């Protein structure tokens, strides 16, 4: 049965790719590390957006709204 580690090993074997050969990354693990950081960097703004949408829906559900004519010119 394939495991996560074996799956990652398969992915790493398919590298190095242009990033390693162009010396942007020192090794295959550097490419993987950069991918993890990029994933984490995307999650924070998305969590903030999700929270904002949740608050807006909650405000609407609780009648905390104004008519568009009062808000827009």
N, CA, C and O of each residue as an XYZ file, in Angstrom:
292
protein
N       0.851     -1.178      0.000
C       0.000      0.000      0.000
C       0.894      1.237      0.000
O       1.821      1.324      0.805
N       0.628      2.209     -0.901
C       1.458      3.414     -0.948
C       1.258      4.275      0.292
O       0.147      4.408      0.806
N       2.327      4.838      0.745
C       2.262      5.749      1.883
C       2.609      7.150      1.412
O       3.064      7.351      0.285
N       2.389      8.108      2.288
C       2.707      9.489      1.956
C       4.201      9.644      1.667
O       4.594     10.355      0.743
N       5.019      8.975      2.465
C       6.470      9.080      2.273
C       6.862      8.526      0.917
O       7.664      9.129      0.204
N       6.297      7.376      0.556
C       6.613      6.804     -0.756
C       6.122      7.702     -1.880
O       6.786      7.831     -2.909
N       4.968      8.321     -1.690
C       4.450      9.233     -2.704
C       5.371     10.435     -2.870
O       5.643     10.865     -3.991
N       5.850     10.976     -1.748
C       6.773     12.110     -1.820
C       8.087     11.713     -2.482
O       8.670     12.484     -3.245
N       8.545     10.503     -2.180
C       9.782     10.032     -2.809
C       9.613      9.957     -4.317
O      10.533     10.292     -5.063
N       8.448      9.521     -4.771
C       8.186      9.452     -6.211
C       8.212     10.839     -6.830
O       8.766     11.035     -7.911
N       7.614     11.794     -6.144
C       7.609     13.171     -6.645
C       9.029     13.710     -6.699
O       9.433     14.315     -7.692
N       9.780     13.492     -5.639
C      11.153     14.000     -5.604
C      12.016     13.363     -6.686
O      12.903     14.020     -7.233
N      11.772     12.102     -7.001
C      12.537     11.449     -8.058
C      12.273     12.094     -9.413
O      13.149     12.120    -10.277
N      11.070     12.610     -9.592
C      10.732     13.220    -10.873
C      11.391     14.593    -11.035
O      11.425     15.132    -12.141
N      11.901     15.150     -9.969
C      12.630     16.409    -10.032
C      14.031     16.111    -10.538
O      14.251     14.912    -10.710
N      14.946     16.881    -10.792
C      15.143     18.176    -10.209
C      14.389     19.284    -10.900
O      13.964     20.225    -10.229
N      14.203     19.227    -12.177
C      13.503     20.299    -12.847
C      14.373     21.529    -12.993
O      15.527     21.544    -12.566
N      13.806     22.563    -13.601
C      14.606     23.745    -13.918
C      15.099     24.510    -12.693
O      16.158     25.135    -12.752
N      14.358     24.478    -11.584
C      14.776     25.230    -10.398
C      16.089     24.745     -9.829
O      16.930     25.548     -9.425
N      16.269     23.437     -9.795
C      17.508     22.890     -9.240
C      18.634     23.013    -10.252
O      19.754     23.380     -9.897
N      18.341     22.708    -11.516
C      19.405     22.766    -12.515
C      19.878     24.195    -12.760
O      21.033     24.402    -13.132
N      19.007     25.184    -12.559
C      19.402     26.581    -12.731
C      20.012     27.145    -11.447
O      20.346     28.328    -11.388
N      20.157     26.320    -10.439
C      20.765     26.697     -9.151
C      19.907     27.648     -8.337
O      20.417     28.334     -7.450
N      18.606     27.702     -8.622
C      17.732     28.507     -7.777
C      17.578     27.827     -6.424
O      17.483     28.490     -5.391
N      17.556     26.509     -6.440
C      17.465     25.715     -5.212
C      18.696     24.830     -5.137
O      19.222     24.387     -6.159
N      19.150     24.577     -3.912
C      20.350     23.775     -3.743
C      20.115     22.285     -3.886
O      21.049     21.531     -4.159
N      18.884     21.855     -3.705
C      18.611     20.420     -3.754
C      17.124     20.201     -4.024
O      16.329     21.140     -4.067
N      16.787     18.949     -4.201
C      15.381     18.589     -4.387
C      14.561     18.941     -3.150
O      13.410     19.358     -3.271
N      15.138     18.778     -1.969
C      14.397     19.114     -0.751
C      14.154     20.616     -0.656
O      13.169     21.040     -0.051
N      15.026     21.423     -1.238
C      14.811     22.863     -1.276
C      13.584     23.226     -2.098
O      12.843     24.146     -1.753
N      13.377     22.500     -3.182
C      12.194     22.711     -4.012
C      10.941     22.365     -3.214
O       9.959     23.107     -3.227
N      10.985     21.235     -2.521
C       9.849     20.792     -1.716
C       9.577     21.780     -0.582
O       8.423     22.113     -0.311
N      10.626     22.242      0.075
C      10.485     23.205      1.168
C       9.826     24.494      0.675
O       8.953     25.042      1.348
N      10.242     24.979     -0.501
C       9.640     26.179     -1.077
C       8.157     25.951     -1.365
O       7.340     26.846     -1.147
N       7.809     24.776     -1.846
C       6.409     24.461     -2.100
C       5.569     24.486     -0.838
O       4.434     24.964     -0.849
N       6.123     23.974      0.244
C       5.405     23.987      1.523
C       5.200     25.422      1.989
O       4.105     25.774      2.428
N       6.234     26.256      1.900
C       6.107     27.648      2.313
C       5.071     28.394      1.474
O       4.295     29.190      2.003
N       5.061     28.137      0.168
C       4.077     28.794     -0.692
C       2.662     28.392     -0.309
O       1.751     29.220     -0.322
N       2.480     27.129      0.029
C       1.164     26.645      0.452
C       0.735     27.323      1.744
O      -0.408     27.764      1.863
N       1.632     27.408      2.702
C       1.313     28.048      3.977
C       1.018     29.533      3.799
O       0.121     30.069      4.450
N       1.764     30.197      2.927
C       1.547     31.626      2.682
C       0.174     31.899      2.090
O      -0.396     32.966      2.321
N      -0.363     30.960      1.336
C      -1.682     31.147      0.722
C      -2.803     30.901      1.712
O      -3.882     31.477      1.574
N      -2.572     30.058      2.708
C      -3.643     29.702      3.639
C      -4.030     30.853      4.553
O      -5.207     30.997      4.883
N      -3.081     31.673      4.969
C      -3.377     32.764      5.899
C      -4.347     33.787      5.308
O      -5.344     34.112      5.954
N      -4.089     34.307      4.098
C      -5.062     35.256      3.539
C      -6.426     34.611      3.286
O      -7.456     35.268      3.439
N      -6.443     33.348      2.906
C      -7.720     32.682      2.674
C      -8.508     32.531      3.964
O      -9.730     32.680      3.960
N      -7.836     32.240      5.060
C      -8.520     32.134      6.354
C      -9.091     33.490      6.765
O     -10.188     33.561      7.318
N      -8.354     34.559      6.497
C      -8.836     35.905      6.801
C     -10.064     36.241      5.961
O     -11.034     36.803      6.470
N     -10.023     35.898      4.688
C     -11.168     36.128      3.807
C     -12.380     35.330      4.263
O     -13.494     35.852      4.300
N     -12.164     34.058      4.612
C     -13.263     33.220      5.110
C     -13.920     33.831      6.342
O     -15.146     33.846      6.450
N     -13.114     34.331      7.265
C     -13.645     34.930      8.493
C     -14.456     36.185      8.168
O     -15.501     36.425      8.773
N     -13.975     36.981      7.217
C     -14.682     38.197      6.825
C     -16.026     37.863      6.184
O     -17.032     38.509      6.475
N     -16.043     36.877      5.330
C     -17.296     36.456      4.695
C     -18.264     35.931      5.749
O     -19.455     36.239      5.709
N     -17.759     35.142      6.688
C     -18.607     34.597      7.752
C     -19.246     35.732      8.557
O     -20.439     35.684      8.855
N     -18.451     36.762      8.913
C     -18.988     37.891      9.669
C     -20.052     38.634      8.864
O     -21.070     39.052      9.416
N     -19.822     38.798      7.567
C     -20.791     39.496      6.716
C     -22.110     38.738      6.629
O     -23.182     39.338      6.701
N     -22.030     37.429      6.477
C     -23.243     36.613      6.423
C     -23.972     36.682      7.754
O     -25.199     36.776      7.795
N     -23.217     36.635      8.840
C     -23.805     36.731     10.177
C     -24.510     38.078     10.355
O     -25.619     38.128     10.886
N     -23.875     39.165      9.917
C     -24.496     40.492     10.000
C     -25.804     40.529      9.211
O     -26.805     41.056      9.697
N     -25.801     39.985      8.020
C     -27.002     39.963      7.186
C     -28.101     39.145      7.844
O     -29.257     39.566      7.876
N     -27.748     37.982      8.367
C     -28.727     37.118      9.033
C     -29.352     37.800     10.250
O     -30.510     37.543     10.580
N     -28.593     38.662     10.911
C     -29.073     39.329     12.119
C     -29.622     40.729     11.855
O     -29.863     41.493     12.789
N     -29.818     41.060     10.579
C     -30.436     42.336     10.233
C     -29.538     43.546     10.372
O     -30.029     44.675     10.375
N     -28.250     43.344     10.486
C     -27.321     44.468     10.603
C     -26.884     44.907      9.203
O     -25.736     44.721      8.801
N     -27.836     45.494      8.476
C     -27.574     45.955      7.115
C     -28.174     47.334      6.926
O     -28.958     47.799      7.754
N     -27.803     47.989      5.829
C     -28.365     49.288      5.459
C     -28.816     49.181      4.010
O     -28.227     48.428      3.235
N     -29.839     49.913      3.638
C     -30.243     49.929      2.235
C     -29.120     50.487      1.361
O     -28.351     51.344      1.797
N     -29.034     49.998      0.133
C     -27.967     50.421     -0.772
C     -27.993     51.923     -1.008
O     -26.939     52.535     -1.184
N     -29.174     52.528     -1.016
C     -29.290     53.964     -1.229
C     -28.601     54.782     -0.164
O     -28.155     55.897     -0.437
N     -28.502     54.255      1.047
C     -27.810     54.956      2.129
C     -26.304     54.793      2.048
O     -25.551     55.618      2.566
N     -25.875     53.744      1.407
C     -24.437     53.448      1.372
C     -23.777     53.990      0.118
O     -22.681     54.546      0.183
N     -24.439     53.832     -1.029
C     -23.872     54.258     -2.302
C     -24.478     55.572     -2.752
O     -25.659     55.829     -2.517
N     -23.670     56.410     -3.403
C     -24.167     57.696     -3.922
C     -24.908     57.489     -5.217
O     -25.400     58.451     -5.808
